[in-house]
Amino acid sequence: MAGGEKLIADNRKARHDYELLDRFEAGLVLTGTEVKSLRQNGASLQQAYAEVRGGEAWLVAFHIAPYEQASVAGGHATERPRKLLLHRRELETIDSKLREKGLTLVPTRLYFKGGRAKLEVALARGKATIDKRRDIAKRDADRQIDRALKAQRR
């Protein structure tokens, strides 16, 4: 599995609530028990968001379940802020675009790549309710078309 990706968590709600513009791959600064918990798929991106503070990117409100086999003193805080590892130019690009009105940095996918935990973050703009409804209607129409074509082929 050298170089392969193993998906840990996917933030499907982000695709529904936001228009995703640019995507970036970031590393995460984690402790040992956090990595072990991630390997057991104990993570949730639902409430998480990313921000730039003091020239560094941070992932906030990201929940990693406690590792069951950890000692009492050796566990980790489940929702502590975690530092994101990005190239300086990527960080400068993100910071300048975040200053624009209406843009935010949203985590979209968490996965292992080459044995290391990676997080895909996207610059996003919030969707209006009408846009969300339009997307749902388009998805339903596409489903009906696919069903009709499949039934016709039989």
N, C-alpha and C positions, 0 to 999 in steps of 0.2 A: 504494500500500500504506500510505497514511497512516492510522494507527490500527489497522491489521490486526495479527494475531499470527502470528509464524513460530516454530514449535516447534523448539527446539534439542536439548533432552534431557528425557526423562521418566523419573522414578524409579518404575517399576512395582513394584519389590520393596518399596517403602515401603507401597504399598496392601496388599500381601500380609502384611507383618510387623507393621503397625501399624493401629490403629483411628484414622482421621484425624478430629479434632474441629473445630477452627477453622482457617481458611486465611487467610493474609495475603500481599499482594503487596509485594515489597521490591525496591528498586533495588540495584545492585551497584557498588562502586568498583573500576574496572578500568583497566588500562593499554591503550595503543593496540594492541599486538600481541595482547593477550588478546581484545580485541573482534574483531580480524581473524581470529583462530583460531576464535572462536565462530561467525563468519559462515561458516566452512568446516565447521561441525558437529564441532569438535574438543573435546568436553566429556563428562565422565562424572560423574553424581551418585550412583553406586552406593555409595561409601564415605563420602560427605559427610554432615556434620551441622552444625547451627547451635547457637550458644550465646550467652548474654548475659554480657559481661564489662565491668565498669566503666560500666554504663549504655549500652553499645553492643552491637549484635548483630554476630556474626562468623560467617562460613561457613568451616568447617574441613575439610580433607582433600578439597577440591573440585579435581578434576583438569581443567586446560585444557591441551590438547596444545600443544607449541611451534609457533609460526608459522614455516612453512618459508622464507618470503622475508625474514625478519628478519635483520639483521646479527648477527654473533657477540656483540657487546656490547649490542645492542638487544633481545635476547630477554627473556623473563619466566620467573620461577620457576613451575613447573607446579602446585605444590600449596601455595602460600603462603596464609595466612589472608586472607580478603577481607571487607571491611566491608560490612554490609547497611544500606541506607538505609530506615528506617521512621519513621513519625510518632511523636512522643514518646508520645502516648496508647497507640498500638499497642504500643510497646516496654514501657511500664509494664504493660499488660495481659498481655503475653507473659511478662514477668519474674515477675509475681505468680503466674501459673498454672504456670510452671516450678517454682516452689517447692513446689507440690503434689507428693505422692508419685506416682511412676510416669509423669509426663508428660515428654516431650522435644520438641524442635523439629526437624522433619525437612524437608529440601527435597524438593518433589514434582515441580516442573516448572521448566524454564529456557526462556525464550522472548524474542524481540524484540517489543516493542510500541511502535509509533510511532518506530522506529529506536533505541530504548534497550533494553538488556538488563534483563530483569526476572526475578525468581525468586519462585516461589510456595512459601512455607513453611507447614507445618501443625503445629499442636499435636497431638501424637499420644500414644496409650497403647499399649504393646506388647500384641500378641495372644498368648494361650496357644496351645499346639500343637493342642489340641482345636478351638479356634475356627478355626484355619487349615484344618484338615481338613474342618470343617463347611462353610467357604466353598468349598473345592475340590469337595466332594460336591454342593453346591447348584449350582455353575457347570456341573458335568457333567450333572446332572439337567435343568437348563434347556436345555443343548445338545441333549440327547436329545429333549426335548419339541419344540424348534424343528425338529429333523430330521423327527420323526414328523408334525408338522403340515405341513411342506413336502412331504413324500412323499404325504400324503393329498390335498393340493391338486392334485396332478398328475393 
